[in-house]
Amino acid sequence: MKANGLKRAALCVALGACFGSVLPTVAYAQAVSGAVAGRASAGDQVTVVSNSTGLTRTVTASADGSYRLGQLPVGDYQLQLSRDGQKLGDPVAVSVAIGGTTTVNLASGGGVVNLDALQVIGTRVVNRVDVSTTETSFNVNRQELQRLPVAQDLSAVALLAPGVVGGNSTFGGLSFAGSSVAENAVFINGLNVTDMYTRRGFSSAPFAFFSEFQVKTGGYSVEFGRSTGGVINAVTRSGSNELQGGVEVTAEPSAWRSSGRDHFHRDGTAHSYASRDDSSFFKTNVWGSGALVQDKLFLFAMYEDRNDHGHNTSNDALTWFKNEANNGFWGAKLDWNITDNHSLALLAFSDEGDVTNGSYNYDWDENQIGGWGGDSVTESGGRNYSATYTGHFGENFTARAMVGQNNQRAFTSSSLDEACSPVFTDPSYASRLGQLNGLRPGCHPTGAAVAERDDTRDVARLDFEWQLGRHLLRFGVDRELMTTEQSTRYPGPTQLSYTAYVARPGDEVWDGANAFVPPGVTEMLRGRNRVSGGTFETEANAFYLEDIWNVTNNLMLNLGVRWDRFENRTADGNAFIKMDDLIAPRVGFSWDVKGDATTKLFGNAGRYYLPVTNNINVNFAGGLTDEYSYFVLNGWQQQANPVTGAPYMAPIIGQQIGPVDTRMNTGAADLRQSVDRDLKAVYQDEYILGFQSMINQAWSWGVNATYRTMDRALDDMRLNYTPCGPTGTTLWPIANPGESLTIWGDSSIGCTTEGWITIDTANSGYRKGGSGEVVGYSKPKRTYKALEFQIDRAWDEKWLFNASYLWSRSDGNFEGPVNSDTGYGDTGMVQHWDHPSNNERYGVLFNDFRHQFKLRAAYALNEQWSFGTTLQVQSGGPVTAFGVMWPNDTVAGGSTSNESGGGGTGWLCVANCSGPYDQRQFEYTPRGAYGRLPWTWTMGANVTWRLPVEGIDLSARLSVFNLFNNQTVINVHQRYEAQPGQYRENTFNTGTRWQAPRYTQLMVTWNF
């Protein structure tokens, strides 16, 4: 190659992952920017100039020749070496990506000297091994995603990363490296947009609004906290000196969507009908960007109009739902380069929207839609804002300040809320649905609770970087104030939700009720009253300090510590949970083995803390009424909808059996018995060791091992025994199960004198019914072990390829703050600790998917046609049997009236099951004893056509998701028993969720 050609070829040094390679990157200042660093001759000046905005920064190489330009906005730059005011060599084009450092070593004449460690791609040079990082992460930009069949949402981006799997329970979500779906964090331009109520979701924006994405799967810097799963980090697009615009139209017509399948229980009764479900989606995205003031003030703005409508049948096929949403997204980013050393960025976007759900009677056999049953409207999303100032003070000190607000709303209502109670049927009732004469049960259109919630997160943070020779000191503080205004109740005149189920005469209606299903009665109604509300705050503060120390030219140490403080408050503003001095050390190293940036050995170890979500404030500090009542079901009678006149079947409510079950009620003015006085925060320790190496300038490979352990839980737990003796009632304090618990003792729980009492819940706290034996709770334990292999060929204007294999094992006795085993997603209030039998089994957990293969590839046939594909193959999760009782106890560890209640035990009754409790014989069943779910695989494919006319950027992309229309089961019923010895033969180990059917998307893009 000629010298000039080489210089032109070396014009771009891309960062880290290079459009999704195996290489992780370092995160700086909440990873909304990047850096350029390397070596030059001591005393030389290195200058970068932004191609898009003209922003200019200069730094002088230190005495040892090292230099660094930090806090650079994501984008392309020209790098120039100078000496004594004279430019040396040709400019080098440098590409700075989100959260990383581009390494450019310069010779005394200005040329790039580390070309052996770089891949030449047309006019770019790409780092294949990034020796400046100790974390594991995955980077991808908007251009890369345009080559691949990837659904347009942040979750789909995260699923490209090894170790990230979809949550297969009813509440979905993402699981990172064995964690539950409620342990992740999502940031947009440094603003935390994670759902603060349950931490299972996040605010969203269109794909076209983003510039780059980063998925952190482990080992991330101390500037990141409040997560024990993973982090999704996204940066939005910005304006430039060039006036640009575009229109993008996306269509997913129902005619291009495959039908779902109907699913049935073993006796032929229906589990769900999906074959007539349908939906279509259409959106138009318009954007524009440019300079309001040349080289100074830039604007990027976008509006997206969305039209989403469809229909689906209820699981019992008696109701037809029509769904419609016509919503718009708007977003804008304003960048002001006050000077080359001072800038201000403003971000605003809104993902507000609502969905209208119309309800109709439906005759499945005749495929006829009947009378209208009313509408419900669900509102979601909110407006989000942030302002970020970045200042460079001298060559070695940088400061960044950000303030912002994230808003999320959840409100579901209907015109029938006052008149109609929700009525449902349990799976056990499937064989008796004929009594409803083809009409729907109840007149409420959805049965959803009347729930209104507004969440607001106010954010403020400061981040600093100070280069001191071989040490880069990074430190900062951040504060989040999370406010929830919430109220919820069931609709209807009684504010009860009713569920019909099949019962057996003589069964206890609820464990401990001392009331039984009357002789001859086989049908019952379970009524639930759940009321909560108030305004609540949680404050989270943190300080971090980090030293990135280049010990030698080949060895880097990352030494960091993070201090966290969490405070959850009552509606009166008083702290009822306060956790201080949470110290999280994190240490990492990166060794450039050969000294030429072609081979790297790296590792890290760290601690990560998880805060308490706002739903705990609402349910405990505000008081939660959660009561169950049981009634004889005396049949059904046809009635007319009070608003629409449509016929429906109303349950005939008979005699109430037993008292109201009030054990789940929580919260009061005095919370000393509701919350452990010495409550401790949940944390996870993580250890990673990895190796990466270039095969040649195109190919690289890597391997890393991860070990995670979580030895503490925070949840509500059943307590009926203290040092004072039996409590006389059941308490449900928020505590650390398996550790010491301190609450207030008084006469209401059997204490003769008032005062603080401490219970060692590993050995005490629960008194068995009948036998009176006092036992404790098993200590919580969750471990994750993984070994990942990856090989990558970076895009070279012709093709790319990436393949990974991950072996992993997730063990323990609890999943985390949610419980996917039973589909219970009320974070921090699940059933793991509702009974000692719920957590005594240590074994494979729900998210234990032993083998994962992921592949992606793209190929450009020519400038007009290109193709892409993705493939994900995953082994199935474990199937575990849950019983309802355990030895020598009359109190059930699993609900005897519904599958999700109570969690379930590891014991199955095999003899004398209807006799006295002390004569029952049980068989222990380990986790995963009933085998594994089947392997699943899904492939996506796309083809892109570009108009072959110079000066016109017009393209069309056709993408097919789940190309082969696999609809394999991904979750099953795991409750084995309904009553002791009564096998749920109709439902156990039958499906509850399946892979989504194939669908096709057409996207037409015109940029100008």
N, C-alpha and C positions, 0 to 999 in steps of 0.2 A: 504494500500500500504506500502511495506517495505521502510525503510529509504533510502536505496541505490536506490531502484526503484524510489522513489520520487525525489531523486537528479538527476537521469538520465532523468526523465520526465520533470524536470524543467530546462533542459539544454538550452532551447531557449526561449527568451522573445521577441516576434515579435512586431513591431511598429504599433501603430495607427490602420490603416484600416485593417490590417491583411488580405491580399489578397482580398481587396475590401469590407471590412465591412463598417458599417455606420460611422466609427469614423474618424473625421478629424485630421489633423496633423499640427504642427508648421513648418514654413519654415525658413531655416537658410542659409545665404550666397547664395542667389539665388537658394536655395533648390537643390543643387547638392550633398549634403552630409546629414548626420544626427548626432545624439548625443545620448549618454547614460548618464542618470542622476538618482539621487535617494538619499537615506539616508543610512548612515553607522555610526559607532562610530567615534567621533571626533578624528582626528589625524591618522586614519587608511589610508592605501594606497589602491587605487583601480586601477587595471591595466587591460587594454584590449589588446588582441593580435589577429590580423587578421588571420583567418584560411587560407586564400588564399595567402597572401603576407608576413606574419610574422611581419607586422607593429605593433609596440608596443607603447602604451601611458599610462602614469601613472599620477594620481592626488591624492592629499591628501584631505580627508574629512575636512570640515571647523569646526569651533568651535560649530556650531549648528548641525553638522552631515551631512550637505548636500554636495554633490559632483556633478561634471558635467565634462564630456569629450566631447567637441564639435568638429565640423569640421571633423567628421569621414567619410571616404569613405563608400559608400553603400556596405553592405556585412555582413558576419557572423564573430563573434568574440568570444573569450573565455575571460570571466571576472573573475579576481581573487582578493580576498581581502587579504591584508597582514598587519601585525602589527609588528613593530620593525624588519623588514626584514624577518619575518616568515609568511609563507602562512597559511591562515585560511580557513578550509573547502575545498570542491571540487570546481573546476572551474564551472562557470555558462556560458552556451552558449547563446550569445546575438545576435539577428538579428537586424541590423540597416537598415532601409528603407529610401527612398528618403524623405527629407524634414521634418523629425520628430525626436522625442525624445523617446527613450526606457527607461522606468522607472523601475529600479531594486532597491528595498530596501533590505539592507543586515543586518542580525543580527550580533551580536558581534562575533559569531562563524563562520561567512561567509555564512550561508544559506540564501535563499530568504525568506523574511518574509511577502511579500504581495501576497501570493499564493491565498488567497480568492478572490482577484480581477483579477485572471488570469485563463485562460482556458488551461488545459493540453491536448496537442494534440500529442500523440505519444512521441516523444523526444523534443517537443516544449511546451513552455508556452506563451500564447498570451494575450496581454493587450486588454481587452474588452472596456474599457472607458479610453480615453487619457485625463487626466485632465490638460495637459500642453499646450493646444491649445485653441485659440479663433476664429479660422476660420472654414469655411465649405469647405471640399475638399474630394476627392475620390482617394484612392490609389489602384493600381493594379500592379502586376508584370507579367513577361513573363510566369512563370509557371501557374499562375492563368488563363491567357488567353488561354493557351493550353487546358484547361478543357471546354472552352465555345466556341460556334459558333460566333466569332467576326471577322469581316472583317479586313484585315491586313493593317490598316491605323490609324493614330492618331485620325481622326475624329470619327471613330467607337468606339475607347476607350472612348472619351469624351461623346458620346451618352449614355454610360452606367450610367452616373451620373444623378441624379434627376435634373430637371430644364434645361437640355440641350436638344435642339431640332434642327432638321435639318432646314436650311433655305429653304423654299419652293418656293422661287422666281427663276427666270431664272438663277441667278448667284450663287445659292446654298449657302454653308457655314454653320456656326453653330451659333445659338442664345443661349446665356447664360442668364438665368433669365430675359427675356424680352428685352434684348438689341438687337441691329441689328447685322448682321453678320460681320460688319466692326469695331468692338470694342474689339476684343480679342487679346491675345498675346500668342506666342508659343516659348518655350525655349528648346534647346538641350544642355545638360551639361552647363547650364547657359548662352549659346549664344542665343541671340534673333534672331530667324529665321523667324519672321513674315514678310509678304509682306509689304514693306515700301511704295509702290506706292498707293495701295488702301486698304491695311490692310484686304483683304478678303481671303488670302491664306497664305501658309508658305512652307518652304523647307521641304523635306521629306526624310525618310530613311526607309529601310526594318524593319519589326517587329523584325526580328532576330538580329538586330543590337542593340536593346534596352534591358536594364535590368529591369527598372521599369518606371512607369508612375504615374503622379499625375495630377489630374484635379481639379483646384481651381474654385469654383463657387461663392465665396463671402468671404468678411472679411479678405482678405489676407494682409500680412505684408507690412510695408512701404518700404521695399526693392524692392517691385514690384510696378510698375507704368505704365503710358501710356496705360492704359486699363480701360474701363468702362463696359466690358463684363465679360469674364472669362480668365483663364490662363491654358494652357496645358504645363506641365513641364515633360520632359523626361530625363532619364539618360542612357547612353550607357553602354554596357558590357565592362569589363576590363580583362586583363590577370592575371594569378596567377602562383604560383610555379608549379602547375600541368600542364603538356603538354596535351592539349585537342584539339579536332577538330570535325568537323561535316559537313554533307551534307544534305540539305533539298531541296526537289523537290515539287513544287506546280503546280497543273494543274486545269484549269477551262475550259474544252473543250466546244465548242459551242453546242455539242450534249446534254450536261447536263444543258443547259440554255433554259428556257421557252421563248416563243415568246412574244413580246409586242403586244399591240392591236392597231388597226387603230381607229382613232377618227374623228368624223364628226361634222360639225355645224348643227344647227337646220334645215336648208334647204337641208341637205344631202351632201353639199359640204365638201371636206376633210379639216380637221384641220391639221392632220399629219398622215402619214403612218409609222407604226412601226412593223407590223407583219412579215416582211421579214428581219428586222435588225438582225444582229448576231455578235458575237464576241467570241474570245477565248483567253486564257491567259496561258502562261507557263513560269515558271522561275526556275532557279537552283541557290541555295545559298550555297557557300562553305566558311567555316570559320576555323580559327585556333587561338590558344592562348597558351601562356606559358611564362616562365621566360627566358629572354636573359641573365640576371645575377641573380642567386638565391637570393631571398629576397630583391632584389634591383631594377631590371629593368624588366618591364613586357610589353608584346605586345598582343593586340587583333586585328586581321585583318579579313576583310570580303570582298568577291566579290560576286555579284549577277548578273546573266545574265537574261535578261527579253525579252520575245517575246510576243508581243501583236498585234493581227490583227483582223479585222472585216470588216463589210460592213453595210451600212444603206442607206435608201432612203431619199431624201429631202422631206419637208412637202408637196410639190405639186406633188411628185412621178415622177418628170420628170428627176431627176438626181440620179445616183447610185454612192455612194462614197465607195471607198475601203481604209481602214486605216491600216497602218502597222508601228510598232515601234519595233526596235531591239536595246535595250539599256542595258547598264551595270551600276550598282552601285558599288562603292568601298568606303571603309571606314576603318579607323584604329585608335586605341587609344594606346598611349604609356605612361606608368606610371613609374616614377622614384622616388623611396623612397631614397632621398639623405641621410637623416638620419631618425630616428624615428620621429623627430620634423619638418622636412622640406621635402616637396615633390613637384614634378612637373608633370603635366599631359598635354599631347599634343593630340589634337583631329583633325582629318582631314577626310572629306567625300565629295563625289561628287554625286549629283542627276541630273547631266546633261543628257539631252535626247532630242530626236526629233521624231516627228510623220510625216509620209508622207501620204498625203491624195490625192488619185487619183480620178478623176471625169470622169463619163461616162454618155452619154445619156441613158435614160431608158424608156421602154414602160411597164407601170404597168400592163395593161390588158393582154398583151402577155407574161409578165415576161421575157422580152428580154433586155439584156444589149447591148447598141449601141456603137458608136464610142467614143474613148478616148477623154476627154475634157481637159486634162492637169493635172499637179500635183501641190500641194502646200506643203511646208515644214514648220512645226512649231517647233522652238527650245525653250527649257525651262530648268530651273534648273541652277545649278552652283556649284562651289567649295567653301567649307566652312572650316575654320580653327579656332582653339583656343588654347591658352596656359594658364594654370592655375597654379599658385604657391600658396602653402599653408604652412604657418609657425606657429609653436607653440613656443611662447616665455615665458618660465616659465609655470606654471600650469594654469594661469588664463587669458592669453592674446593670441589671435589668429589673424592672418592676412591672407587675401587671396587677390591675384591680378590676374586679367584675362585680356588678350587682345585677340581679335578675329576678324574675318571677315566673313560676310555672303554675298554670291553673288547669284543673281537671274537674269535670262535672259528670255526675251520674244521677239521672232522674227518670223514673218510669212511672207513667200515670195513665189512667183511662177514665172515660166518662162513666164507666160502670163501677168505679172503685167503691162508691158508697153503697151500691145496691147488691152487688154480687160477691159472694165468698168464693175463694179458689177451691176447686174440687179436683182431686186426682185419683188415680187408681194405682195401687202397688203392682209390681210384676206378678205377685201371687194371685192377683185378681183377674189375670188375663183370660182364664177359661170361663169366666162368668160375665164377660162384657156383653153377652147377648141380652142380658136384662135391660140394657140401655136402649134397645130397639134402634140401634144405629145412630142415636143422638149423642151429643157430647155431654159429659158430666159437668154440671155447673154452668153458670152464665157469664163468668168472668172470661174475657177474651184470651188471657195468657196465664192467669194464676200467679203472676209475679207480684211480689210485695210492693206496696207503695213506698218507694225508697227515694229520698232526695238527699244528695250529698254533693257538697262543693269543697274541693281540696285546693289549698293554696300553699305553695312553697316559695318563701322569700329567701333569696340567696345572696350572700356577700362573701367575697374571698379576696385575699392578697397573696401573690406569689412573687418570689424574688430569686434571682440567680446572680451569683458573684463568683467570677473566675479569679482564683488565686493560684497562679502557677499551675501545678499539676492537679489542683483541687478545684472542682466545680461545686460550690456550696449552693444548695437549693433549700429554701425554707419558705413557709407560708402558713396562713391561717384561713379557715373558712367557717362560716356559720350558716345553718339552714333552720328556718322557723317554719314548721309545717302545721297548718291550721286546717281542721276539718269541721265543717258544719253539716250535721247529719240528723236525719230523722227517718225512721222506718217502722212500718206496721203492715199487717196483712189487710187487704181490702175486705169489704163486706160489713154487714151490721154487727156481727159478733167479733170481728177482727180475728177470726180463726181460719186457718187453712185446714181443709179436711182431706184425708187420704183413706180410700177404701182398701181393705186387705182381708185375706182369708185367714181365719183363726181356727184353733182347735179347742173344743170345749175342755175346760180344765186348765188351759194355759194361763199363767200369770200375766196380767195385762202389761205390767212393767215390773222389772225386778225390784222387789222390796215393797210393792204396793199392797201385798197381802189381799189381793182382789183377783178374781179369776173369771175367765170367760164362762158364762152360764151354760148349763147343759142345753144341747140342741142348737146353740148359736155357732155359726161358722163364718159369719161376715161381721166385720167390725169397721168402725171409723176412728181414725186417729186425728184428733184436732190439735193444732199447734198455734200458740199465741206468742209472737215474738215482736217486742217493742223496744226501741232504743232511740237515743237522740241527744243533741246538745252541741256545743261549740268547744273544741278541744285543740290544744297545742302540744307539739313536741319540738324541742329545741336540740339541735345537734351541733356541737362545736369541735373543732380539731385544730391541731398544730402539728406541722411536720418539719423535719430537718433531715437533709440528705447530703452526703459527701460522695461525689463521683470522683474517685481518686485514680489517676493514671500512675500507678506505682512505677511501671516501666513503660517503654514504648509498646510492649506486647501484653501487659497485664493491667486490667482495670478492675477496681473494687467498687462496689456500690454499697455504701453503709448508710442505712436510714433508720429513723424511728418516727413513729406517729403516735400522737396523744389524742384520744377521743373522749368526749363527754356527751352522754345522752340524758335528756330529762323529759319525761312524759308528764303532762299536767291534766288536772281535772278541769271541769267546766268553770270552776271558780278561779282557775289560774294557779292552783297549788300543785307542787310537784308530788306525785305519788310513786313515781319510779325515777330514781336518780342514780346514774352509774358514772362515777368519776375515775380519773387516773387509769384509763384503759391504755396501756402501753403496748404498742405493736412494733417490735423490732423487725427489720427486714435487711438481709445481707445477700449480696450477689457478687459473682465474679465473671469475667470474660477474659479468656486467654487466647490470644492470637498465636496459635501453636507454631506456625512457620514464620511468623513475622511479616507475611505478605498479604494478610487479610483473605486468604483462601481457605483457611481451616480454623475452626473455633471450637473450644471447649468452654461451656458455660454452666452456671448453676446458681441457685438462689434458695433461700429459706426465709419464711416470713409468717407473721401472724396477722389475721384479719378479723375484725369485729363486726357484728351484725346488730343494728339498732332494733328497737321495738316499734312495730308499725302502729299507725293511728287507730286501727280497729280495736286495739286493746284499750286505748283511752275511751273510746265510745262505749264499749261493752262492759268495762269495769268501772271507770271513773264516772261514767254517766249513769250507770245502772242498766243492766240488760234483763228484761223480762223474757224468758224463754221457757214456756210451760207446755206440757202435753196433757191432753185429756182423752179418754177413751170411751166410745159409745157403741152400743149395739146398732148395727145397720139393719133397719127393718124394710129394706127394699128401696125402690126408686119410684118417683112419680114425675110425670111430664108437666112442665110449667113453661110459661112464656117469658122471654127476655123482657125486662121492664122498659128497655129503651127501644129495642129493635122489633120486639114481638116474635122473634124466632123461637121455636121450641127447643127445649133442652131437658135433661133429666136431673132432678134434684134428689139428693139422698134423703131418705126418711130417717131422721135422727132419733134413735130410741134411748133407752136407759143409759145413763152414765155409769160405767163400771169402775169402781175404785176412786181414790182421791186424785186431784190434779197433781201431776208430777212437776214439782217446782225445783228440782235439784239443780237445774241448769241456770237458774236465776243468779246473777252476779251483780256486784257493785252496791254501794250504799254511801251515805254521807261519811261514815267511818270506814275507811278502807284498811284498817289495821289487821283485819282478818281476811282481806281479799288479796293482799299483795305481800309477798315476803319482804320483811324489813331490810334484809341484807341481799336483795336480788342482785345477781351477777350477770354480766353480759355474755352472750354466746360468742364464741370465737372458733376459728379454724386455723390450724397450723399446716403449712404447705412446704414441700421440698421438691425441687426440680433439678435434674441434671441432664444436660443435653450436649450434642455434638453436631456440627454442621461443616460441610466441606463442598468445595467445587469439584465437579468431575472434569469439566472444561468450561470455557467461557459461556456456554449455553446452559449446561446442566449442573444442578447441585442436588445434594441430598442431605437428610438430617435424621436424627433419632433423638428422642428424649424420654425420660422417665419421670413420672409424677407420683407423689404420695401425699395424700391429704388425710387429716384426721380431725374430727370434731368430737369433743368429749364433754360437751355441755349442751343442755337444752333449756329452753325457757318457754313455758306453756302453762295452761291451767291444769291442775291435777286434783284428783279426788282425795279428800282428807276426812277421815271419820274417827281418828284416834290420835290423842296427844298424850303428853306426860300426865295430864289430868285424868286420862281415861277416855272412854267413848265420848264422842262429841254430842251424841243425841240427834245430830243432824249432819248432813253432808256439806262440807265446805269445798269450794273450788278456787283456791287461791292461785294467782300467778306466781310461779316458783321455779326453782332449778331442780327438777326431779333427780333423785339419787344423791342429793346433797342436803346439808342442813337447812332447815326452814324455820324462820322466826316470825310468829304472829302474836297477836294480843289474846291472852287468855282471860276469860271472864265466865260468869255463871251461865251464859247462853250456850257454852260448849262444855260445861261440866267442871270448870275450875272453881275451887272454893275461894280463892283470892285472885284479884286482878293483877296482871303483869305480863311481861313478855315471856313467852315459852318457846323453846327450841326443840324441833323434831328432827332427828336424823332419818331422813326419808329413805335412805338406803336400807334401813333395818326396821323402820316403824312408820306409822302414819295411816295404815290401812288395817282395819279389823274385819276379818272374814265373817260373813253372816252365818249363823248356825253354829259353827265350830268355835267362833270367838278368837281364832288364832290371829295374832298381830304380825304383820309382815311389812316389808318395805318395797321400794321400787328398784328395779334393775338400773344400774348406772347407764346413762346414755352413751352410745358409741356409734360413730359412723366413720368408716375408712374408705378411701378410694385409692386404688393402685392402677397405674396405666403405663403402657409402653407404646410409643408412637413412632412410626416410620413414615418418611415422606420423601418423594422424589419430585423434582420440578424442572421443567424447561420453560424459560421465560419467553414471552411474546417477542418475536423478531420481525414483525410486519407480515409474517407468513403463518406461523402456528404457535400454539402454546399447549402445554400439557402439565397436569399436576395430579398426582395420585398419593393417597395416604391410607395407611392401615393402623388401626388403634385397637390394642388389646387392653381391656380394663376389667376391674372387678370392684363392685361397690357392696360393702358389707356393713352390718350393724343391726341395731334394734329400733332405729327411727330414721325416717327420711329427712327430716328437717322441720321447718315451721308449717308445712302443709302435709297432708296425708293422701297420696295418690292411690294407695291400696283401696280406700273406700270412696275416693272422689270428694274428699272433704277439704275445701280450700280456704277456710276461714283462718288466715295466717295467725299462728301463735295460739290458736284455740282448738286444736284438733284432738283426736282421741288417743294419741300415743300414751297419754298418762291419765286417762279417765278411769283406769283400773290397772292394778299391778300385772294382770295377765295380758294386757295389751302390748307390753314391751319386754317380756322376759325372754323372747326368742332373739338370738343373735344369728344372723345369716344373710343371704343375698337379699338386697333391697329392690324396690320397685324399679329404680333407674339403672339396674345392673344389666347393661347390654354388652355382652362379653366381646363381641367382634363388630367393628365398624370399618367399612371401606368407603372411601369417597374419591371420586374422579371427576375432573373437568378438563375440557379440551376445546380448542377453537382452531379453525383453519380458514384462511383466505384463499379462495380459488383464484381470484383476481381482484382488481379494484372494484368490481361490480358485485360479486357474489362472495359470501362468507357463511360459515356454518359453525355451530357450537353445540356442545352437549354437556350434560352433567349426569352422574350416576351415584346413587347412594344405596349401599347394601348394609343391612344391620341385622344381627341376630336378635331373637326375641327375648323379652324379659321373663322373669320367673313367675310361676303360678303358685300362689300360696293359699292354703285353706285356712279359713278363720271360723272358729267355733264360737259358742255363746257362753259357755261356762268353763270352770276349771275345778280341780279337786277341792273338796272340803269347804265349799262356799255356796251360799244361797243367792248371792248377788251376781248378776250376769255381767260378764266382761264384754258382751256384744248384745246389741238390741235384739229382742225376741219379736219385734214387730216390723223392723225395717233393716235393710242391708247396710246402710251407711252409718247408722247410729252405733255408738259404743266402741267402734274399732274392731273388736273381735279378739278371740284368744287363740293360743296355739294348742288347744286341747279339744279332742272330739270324743263325745260320749259314745261308748260301744256296747254297754250293757247296763240294765237296771235304770235306764235313763228317765223313766217316768216315776221312779220310786223316790224315797227320801234322798236328800243330797249326799248323805254320808255312805250310801250304798251304790252310788253311781260309779261306774268304771270308765276311766278315760284313757285315751291313747294320745300320746304327744306327737305332734306333726311339725317337722322343721319348716323353716322358710324355704320356698322353692321345691317342696316335696312333690308337687304335682306337675313337675316338668317345666317346660319352656314354651312360650308362644312361638309361632313359626317365624322363620326369617322373613324379612320384608326387603323389597328393593323397588326403587323408583328411578326412572330415567326421564330426563328432559332433553328436548332437541329444538334447535331453531335454525332458521335460514334468514339471512339479511341481504336485501338488494339495495344498491345505491345507484342513483341516477348518474350515468357516465357522462355528465356534462360539467366541464370545468366552470367553477364559480357558482354552482348551484348545489347546496348541501341538502339533498332530499333522499330519504331512505325509508324502507319499509321492512319490518321484522316480524316474522311469523314464528311464534313459540308454542310448543306443545308441552304441557306439564303432565307427568305420569303417563308417558307415551303409550305404555302397554296396558293402561287402565287396570293396574293391580288394585284390588280392594281387600287385601289380607287383613285379618283381625289384628288389632294392636293393643287391645285391653279386654279383659273378661271379668265376669262376676267372680269374686273370690270369697264370698260368704258361703261357707259349706253347710252350716246348720241354720234352721229357723228356730227350733227349740232343741233342747238337749236330745241328741239321737235322731232328730228329725232332719233328714238330708234334704237340702234344696236341690233335688234331682232335676228339676225343670230348668234351673238357671245356673247352678254352679259350673264354672269353667265354660260358660257360653259368652259370646261376644257382647261388649258394650260400646266399642269404638272400632272403626275400620279406616283404612287409608281412603283419602278423598279421591273421588273419581277423576278421570282425565278431563282436562279442559284446554282450550286453545285461545291464544291471545294474538291480536294483530295490532301493531304499533306503527304509525306513520309519523315521521319526524321531518320537519323542515326548519332548518336553522339559517338565519340570514343576518 
